[in-house]
Amino acid sequence: MRMGYVSKLTSAGQLTIPKEIRRRLGLQSSSLVVLDEIGDVVLLRRFEAEQEVLQLLRNRLKKTGVTRTRVNEIVERERAKLWKEKTNHIR
C-alpha cells in the first residue's frame, strides 16, 4: 500500500517531491513534470517527451530570439483557452 505525503509550499511556490515518489516516477534533477488540475485535486506525472525533441525545440526557439517569458505567456494563454473549451460543458 502506498502512503500519502505532506510537503510544504515555499514562498517561491516550490514544492519538494518526496524521494520515494521521485524514485518510482524516475524523476531526477531538472526532470519535467506535468501538473493536471482535476477539480480540487492536482495530479503530478512525469513529462513523457523525448529529450531529443525537447533539445530540438530549445535550439529552434533560441534561433528565433523568443524569450522564455514570451513562450510561457503563449503557453499559459493557449492552456487557458484549451481548459475553457474542455470544461465549458461542466459549468
N, C-alpha and C positions, 0 to 999 in steps of 0.2 A: 504494500500500500504506500502510495506517495503522500507526503505531507505538504501542507501549505507553509509558506514562508512569509515573514513580515520584513519589509525593507523600508527605510526612511528616505523620503524625498529630500534632496538638498535644496538650498535656496536657489541654486542654479538650475533646478529642475532635473537633476540627475538622480538615478536610482541604481543601486547595486543589485545585480542579479546574483543570487547565491551560487557558490561554486558548484554544487551538485547539479543544479539546473544548467549551468554553463557547460558542464561536462556532458550531460545527457544530450544537449542540443548541439554539441560540437562547436560552441562559441569560443572564440579567442579574442585577444585584444584587437580592436578595430574591426571585428565582425559586424556585419549589418544585421539588424533585426527589423521586423515589421510589427507594428502595434495596430491591432484591429479593435475598434470600439464597437462593442455589441451591447446595446442598452447601457447599463451602468457597469459593465464588465469590460476590461481591456485584456485582450488576448495577445501574448507575445509569442512570435515564432521566428525561426531563422529565415533570413532572406535567402532564397534559393538561386539567385542569379549566378552565372558562371563568372569567375574572376576575370577571364579574358574579355568578356563582353563589357564588364564594368570598366576595365582599363581602356578599352577602345572608346567607350563613351567619354571617359575623362579626357583622353587625348583629343578627341574631336571638339569637346567643349573648350579646352584650353586654346585651340586654334581660332575659335570664334570670338574670343575675348569676353564671353558671357561670364559674369561673376557668379560665385556660389550663392550669394544673396539673391541675385536675379533668378537663378534656377530654382531656389527654394520658394520664391514668390510665385513663380509659374506653377510649380508642383502643388503648392497649397491652394492656389486658385482652382486648378483643374480637379484636385481632390475634393474640394468643397462642392464644385459643380456635379461631380460624379456622385458624391454622397447624397446630394439633394435629389438627383434623378432616381437613385436607387431606393431612397427612403420616403419619397413623396407619397406613396400609397399607404404608408404606415400611420401617418397623422390623420 
